[in-house]
Structure formats: C-alpha cells, structure tokens
Amino acid sequence: MPTGAITNYIDVAQLTLLAFWFFFFALVFWIRREDKREGYPLEAQTMRGTRTKPGFPPMPKPKTFVMPHTGTKVVKPGPDQPQYKVNAEPVAPFPGAALAPIGDPMKANVGPGSYAMRLEEPDLTVDGRPRIVPMKVAKHFEVVGKDPDPRGMPVRGCDGAQGGTVKELWVDRSEPQIRYLEVEAGGGKRVLLPITMCVVKGKKGYVDVTSITGAQFAGAPTLKSYDQITMREEDMVTAYYGGGTLYATPGRGEPLL
C-alpha cells in the first residue's frame, strides 16, 4: 500500500478531510445557534394569528450575562420585556400587510418611529460613569472657539416655525463629541434633539431641523433625569424625530407621483 494508507480505500488524507468537514459543520452549527440569543424566536403572522418559529438549528440554552459595573443579570434567550403599544392597524387583511398609524402618527410607535425596548439604564464608559451627559456634568468639555456655539440659538422646524431655544449641550464622554442639544420648548418643557437630526446655522444664528415642525417639539419624549439618559430613552428620542421624516406632515406619507 502507498505511504499514508490505512487500508486499500482509506488513507490519512481522507481522514484529515473528513475531520475538517465535521469540525467546520460543528463550528457553523454552534455559531448559528449562538446568534439566536438576540431577537429569537422569530414571530410569523398567519391568518390564525401570530406564532413563533425557532427554525434550525434549535434555540440555545439560556445563559446569564452579568453586566460590568452595574452587576445587572441579563438572561439570553429569556423572557422578553413587555413591548410598547403600537397604535396602528394593517392596511389590508393579509399577513405581513403594512401598518397605518391610528390617531397621532407621531405617537404611533410604528415605522420610522419605532424603537427597541433597551435597558432603563445609562450606557456607561469603561470606568463605569454615564457615557452621555450634559456639559454641566462633564465640565471639562467646551466648544472650540472657531465652531458656533448653539446655546441660546432658536430651533426651527421644517415649517420655519420656532420650536424652542437651545439651553444645553449633551456630550459623549467616550467619543468626545456632541450627541444632543437640550431644547426648551413651549411651556418650559425640556426635550433633547439629536445632533444628527439638525444643522447648526452658525452664521444665520439658528438651528435647522427638517424632520418635525416647530409645534411638534413640545411632543418630544422627556427624560426621567436631565443629568443622564438611559439607553431606552436614547432610542425613544431618536425614534420621535425619525418618525417625523414620514409623519410630521400629511404630505410626507403620500407617494411622490
């Protein structure tokens, strides 16, 4: 028999190839099962209602993750947190039909206005401090002299109406940059405006927002504490302005042609 042969039909090279195939299949199976710790089992809409579809491979066994700094225990996969109410209904009587908002579309929590039910805890830095805070807390932050300081500037909506005045800047301690503008809207209400959803017109002296109207600033979500923001509140704030890109005015929900 040739070198490396075990029998007339099996040699070391064949065994090595079979071992590689088995290892690769086991690796893909394990990775595909582990990625089902988030967002699974899937929900499928049928004519009889909603049912879950774990799919293949099966769901992994629950595992407890202990979060750093806070010690919070998160079990995945585990019981999902209660979802918020979606104020919408299907536009047609078949599974998977698009949802149309009911009542005020800006508060329907659907489409671009939907958000994830993240933890009611602030995102933390590596040393355990709240990551996103106002500059009154992160006192070592400042606006570079050559950049416009939006504090004191009026904020205008997509209709040109003033929705409030910028009172404070919220910064990211981990990635030194501005994340939110704190706006005083009607009646003294304080709301946050994501910096990515506005343009600071330094030479003109105002902040321009195209996603919502001036009057809709008063309906933006508020925070439990104005010294920090939780991860869920971050999603809720961003979702409100994201929902305005489609629902702020009736014309935005209609086709272009």
C-alpha positions in Angstrom: 0.0 0.0 0.0 1.2 3.6 -0.6 2.6 5.7 2.1 -0.1 7.1 4.5 -2.6 4.4 3.5 -4.5 2.7 6.3 -6.5 0.3 4.1 -6.8 0.0 0.3 -9.6 2.5 0.5 -8.8 4.9 3.4 -5.7 7.0 4.0 -4.6 9.7 6.3 -5.5 12.5 3.9 -9.1 11.3 3.6 -9.4 11.1 7.4 -8.0 14.6 7.7 -10.5 15.9 5.2 -13.4 14.2 6.9 -12.3 15.6 10.3 -12.1 19.1 8.8 -15.7 18.8 7.3 -17.0 17.6 10.7 -15.2 20.5 12.6 -16.5 23.1 10.1 -20.1 21.9 10.2 -19.9 21.9 14.1 -18.5 25.4 14.1 -21.2 26.8 11.8 -23.9 25.0 13.8 -22.6 26.4 17.1 -22.2 30.0 15.7 -25.7 29.9 14.1 -27.2 28.7 17.3 -25.4 31.2 19.5 -26.6 34.2 17.3 -30.2 33.3 18.3 -29.7 34.8 21.7 -30.9 38.1 20.4 -34.2 38.6 18.5 -35.4 34.9 18.5 -37.6 33.0 18.2 -39.0 34.8 15.2 -42.7 35.6 15.0 -44.7 34.8 11.9 -48.1 36.3 11.1 -50.7 33.8 9.9 -54.4 34.0 9.2 -54.9 32.5 12.6 -52.7 34.9 14.5 -49.0 35.1 15.5 -46.8 32.0 16.1 -43.1 31.6 16.8 -40.7 29.9 14.5 -37.4 28.9 16.2 -36.1 27.5 12.9 -32.9 25.4 12.5 -30.8 24.9 14.5 -32.9 24.9 17.7 -32.7 27.7 20.3 -29.7 27.6 22.6 -30.0 27.0 26.3 -30.4 30.2 28.4 -27.2 31.8 29.5 -26.8 34.5 32.2 -24.6 37.5 31.4 -23.5 39.8 34.2 -23.1 43.3 33.0 -20.0 45.2 34.1 -20.1 47.9 36.7 -23.9 47.5 37.4 -23.9 43.8 38.0 -27.3 43.5 36.2 -28.0 40.0 35.2 -29.3 39.5 31.6 -30.6 36.1 30.6 -30.5 35.3 26.8 -32.5 33.9 25.4 -35.1 34.7 28.0 -38.4 36.3 28.6 -38.7 39.4 26.5 -39.6 42.7 28.2 -43.2 43.9 27.7 -43.4 45.7 24.4 -44.9 49.1 24.0 -48.4 49.6 22.4 -48.3 50.1 18.7 -51.1 52.5 17.6 -51.5 51.1 14.1 -53.6 48.6 12.1 -52.9 46.7 8.9 -53.8 48.4 5.7 -55.0 45.0 4.2 -56.4 41.7 5.6 -53.4 39.5 4.9 -50.3 38.5 6.9 -47.4 40.9 6.6 -49.5 43.9 5.4 -48.1 47.3 6.1 -49.3 49.1 9.2 -51.0 52.5 9.1 -50.9 54.7 12.2 -54.1 55.3 14.3 -54.6 58.8 15.7 -51.5 61.0 16.1 -48.9 59.3 13.8 -46.0 60.9 15.7 -47.0 58.8 18.8 -48.0 55.6 17.0 -44.6 54.0 17.7 -44.6 52.4 14.2 -42.4 52.5 11.1 -39.5 55.0 11.4 -40.9 56.0 14.8 -40.4 52.5 16.3 -37.7 51.8 18.9 -36.2 48.9 20.8 -37.0 48.2 24.4 -33.5 48.6 25.7 -32.5 48.7 29.4 -33.6 51.6 31.5 -30.0 52.2 32.4 -27.5 54.7 31.0 -24.8 53.5 28.7 -21.5 53.5 30.6 -17.9 54.4 30.0 -15.1 51.9 30.6 -14.7 53.3 34.1 -18.4 53.0 34.9 -19.7 56.6 34.5 -22.7 57.6 32.4 -21.5 58.0 28.9 -23.8 60.7 27.6 -24.3 63.7 29.9 -24.9 67.4 29.7 -21.9 69.7 29.8 -22.9 71.0 33.2 -21.9 67.5 34.4 -18.9 67.0 32.1 -17.4 70.3 33.0 -14.1 69.7 31.2 -15.8 69.8 27.8 -16.1 73.0 25.9 -17.0 74.2 22.4 -14.0 75.0 20.2 -13.7 78.8 19.7 -13.9 78.5 15.9 -17.1 76.5 16.0 -20.5 78.0 16.5 -22.0 77.5 20.0 -25.7 76.6 19.5 -26.6 77.5 23.1 -29.1 80.4 23.0 -30.0 79.8 19.4 -33.6 79.3 18.3 -34.6 76.0 16.8 -36.7 76.0 13.7 -38.8 73.1 12.4 -39.4 72.1 8.8 -42.2 74.7 8.6 -39.9 77.5 9.6 -41.6 78.0 12.9 -39.6 78.2 16.1 -39.9 75.2 18.3 -37.7 76.3 21.2 -34.3 77.5 22.2 -31.1 75.6 22.8 -30.2 75.7 26.5 -27.6 73.0 26.9 -25.3 70.6 25.1 -25.0 66.9 25.8 -21.7 65.2 25.1 -20.3 61.7 24.8 -17.5 61.0 27.3 -16.2 58.0 25.3 -16.1 59.7 21.9 -15.6 63.4 22.5 -18.4 64.9 20.5 -21.9 66.5 20.9 -24.7 64.0 20.9 -27.8 66.0 21.8 -29.0 69.6 22.1 -31.2 70.3 25.1 -34.1 72.5 23.8 -36.5 74.4 25.9 -39.8 74.0 24.0 -43.2 75.5 24.8 -44.2 75.9 28.4 -40.7 75.5 29.6 -40.6 71.8 28.7 -37.1 70.4 28.1 -36.5 67.9 25.3 -33.5 66.5 23.6 -32.6 67.0 19.9 -30.1 64.5 18.3 -27.3 66.5 16.8 -27.5 64.2 13.7 -31.1 65.4 13.1 -30.3 69.1 12.8 -27.9 71.6 11.2 -26.4 74.4 13.2 -26.6 77.6 11.0 -23.8 79.5 12.8 -23.8 82.5 10.5 -27.6 82.8 10.5 -27.8 82.2 14.2 -30.4 79.3 14.4 -30.6 75.5 14.4 -32.5 74.0 11.5 -34.5 70.8 11.8 -36.2 69.2 8.8 -37.8 66.1 10.4 -40.5 67.8 12.5 -42.5 71.0 12.6 -41.9 73.8 15.2 -45.0 72.8 17.2 -44.0 69.2 17.4 -41.0 69.9 19.6 -43.4 70.1 22.5 -44.4 66.5 22.0 -40.9 65.0 22.0 -40.2 62.5 24.8 -38.9 63.7 28.1 -36.3 62.2 30.4 -36.5 60.9 34.0 -33.3 62.8 34.8 -31.7 65.6 33.0 -28.2 64.7 34.3 -28.1 61.4 32.2 -30.1 59.5 29.6 -30.9 55.8 29.6 -30.4 53.5 26.6 -34.2 53.2 26.1 -34.6 56.9 26.3 -32.0 57.4 23.6 -33.9 55.1 21.3 -37.2 56.8 22.1 -35.8 60.3 21.4 -34.2 59.3 18.1 -37.4 57.4 17.1 -39.5 60.5 17.6 -37.5 62.6 15.1 -37.2 59.6 12.8 -40.9 59.2 12.8 -41.3 62.9 11.8 -39.5 62.2 8.5 -42.6 60.3 7.4 -45.4 61.5 9.7 -44.6 65.2 10.5 -46.9 66.4 7.8 -49.7 64.6 5.9 -47.9 65.0 2.6 -44.9 63.0 3.6 -46.9 59.8 3.8 -48.1 60.1 0.3 -46.4 58.9 -2.9 -44.3 61.4 -4.9 -46.0 60.6 -8.1 
